[in-house]
Amino acid sequence: MTRQRIFVAGHRGMVGSAIVRQLEQRDDVELVLRSREQLNLLDASAVNAFFAEQRFDQVYLAAAKVGGIVANNTYPADFIYENMTIECNIIHAAHMNNVNKLLFLGSSCIYPKQALQPMAESALLQGTLEPTNEPYAIAKIAGIKLCESYNRQYGRDYRSVMPTNLYGPHDNFHPSNSHVIPALLRRFHEAAQNNAADVVVWGSGTPMREFLHVDDMAAASIHVMELDREVWQENTQPMLSHINVGSGVDCTIRELAQTIAKVVGFKGRVVFDASKPDGTPRKLLDVSRLHQLGWYHEVTLEAGLASSYRWFLENQHRFRG
């Protein structure tokens, strides 16, 4: 049996670690992993030497500098420079060392702020981006275009996946700069521990959001990577090498908060502060292309929240403060 040598860049992150967990279970895969201390992805010569030495069959590009609104607003130069540099270094090194299969992980923030809902892949570059994370979004768009350009010029098979809001093991539960699910899980947990009478959630509770468990994201990434090239190209319009990955199902923030209260065991009231901003009324990905290619999500929101809460309980010592 021939084993595929696969490099997962960013294997300690939420998505990268989920991809590793699934690939580790297979006998036909030989994983190659490097920590930031072992390989600086911002160093082009080091990355190219690493690729020349290792000779990979496939590369999953899950490495990125990520953060919330505050971080994106505070360090826009870091976000655009580091993400574009990582993408350029890895994608070019893959090409120079004859790696024909690569999967780039992007973000749904690539789509215009006012994109029609649900957001189809064709919405890319059709409008103005959300200003708060525009540098990060531009870097992710550059990654898509890098893949497309190497495909066009050199006949490579480099694909891109654009995930919706992700959650699960190895999420960031920091008290001030985490995303909505880990933030609410932690807040409801602490309220339950302190027997608080209520938990206040910002906004009216009416905005709708789509969420996908990171294990589903990993499964979808592997599915897309391993599709026959002919099948992929049949379902990919010219100049459209990226595909949305999501559940295709959304819920209100009110429903999310109530489900989290149930999972955590919080018995008090859930109060919505409508004086606080709601943000975009709806953000939902059109995942019809992914469904046509035979992949559907499996983890329900309640089951995914329960497993995420268990992981938080086992690892909450990491998130003191």
C-alpha positions, 0 to 999 in steps of 0.5 A: 500500500502506497502511503500519501505524505501529507503536510498540515500547516497550522496543525496546532490550530482549531481546524488544523488539529481537527484535520490531523485527528482524522488523517491520523486514523488512516493507514494510507497517510504519513503525516508530517507536522512542524511546530512554529519553533521548528519551522517559521512559515514566514521564512521563504527560504526555510519553507522551500528547503523544508519542502525540497527535503520532505517531498509531499504528495498533499498539503493542507494550508490551515496556518494563519494569523487569526483574531477577533474584531479588536485584534483585526482593528489594532494590528491590520498590518500584521494580519495582512502581511503575515497571512499573505506571506505564509500563503505565498511561501507555502503555495510557491514552495509546493509548486517549486517542489512539484506538489500537485495537490494543495488545499487552502483554508479561507474564511467566509469574511471574503464575501462583501458586507452586503452580499445577498443571502445565502452567500454563493461563491460567485459573490466574491469581489462583487462588493465592499468588504466589512471594514473591521477585518478587511486586511484579513479578508484581502489576504484570504482572497489573495490565497484563493487567487494564488491557487487559481493562478498556479492552476491556470499557469502551471496546471496545478490542482490547488483548491480552496475551502471557505468555512462558515463560523466554526467552533469545537475543540481547541477554540479560543475561550479567552474572556475578552477576545473569543468568538460568540460560541466560546464566549457564551459557553464560558459566560453561561458556565460561570453564571451557572457556577455562581448561581447567577439569576440571569445572563445578559446577551448583547443585542436583540437576539434576532440576528441569524448565524450559521455554525459548523463543528470543526470536526465537520469542517475537517471531514469536508476539507478531506472530502474536497481534497480527495475528489477526482479532478474531473469531478471537481472541475465539472462542478467548478466554474472557470475562475472559481476554485473555491467552495463554501463549507457550512451546514446550510442551516442557521439559527437566531442568537436567541436560539443559540443562547437558549441552547447553550444555557440548556447544555451548560445547565444554567437555570436562570434567565437569558436577557437580551440587551437591545441597546447593544449592536446586533451586527449583520442581520444574517450571515449564511453560506450557500452550500449547494455546490458542496452538497452536489459534490456529496458532502453534508454536515453530521454534527447537530448544533446541540451535540456540537455545543455539548462536546465543545463544553466538555472540551472546555471543562477539561481544558479551562485551566488554559483560559484563566484570567 
